Amino acid sequence: MASGNQQSQVGATKNGIQALEMAFSGITSIRKDVESTRFNLAAGYKGSDGGKFQDLVNAWEQQADVILGNLRDMVDKLNQTLAAQHQQQGSSNDQINQGYNQSMSVFNALHG
């Protein structure tokens, strides 16, 4: 059985993954809204101010791409951590079961 500390670490890792996935989803949604607004304004917004607006949106989208890439990397790393935590938990369970089996063998030998 996993210790309370191990369970809390797994829970915290899962919460971290969920929070990052929610952030990713939110940024993706906002990015779609910005793209839609840009396309709607592009037809009538053609002067130098329209060009600056396009530059601004393009720069924002590039930064959003960097953030989304970083979020994806962090989720991947937390998923790797979660897998390692589950492996560690399985190893601990195996050790406990081995200890239990050994103690039962000794008890049975003594009991006769």
ABEGO torsion letter per residue (X at the ends): XBBAAAAAAAAAAAAAAAAAAAAAAAAAAAAAAAAAAAAAAAAABABAAAAAAAAAAAAAAAAAAAAAAAAAAAAAAAAAAAAAAAAAAAAAAAAAAAAAAAAAAAAAAAAX
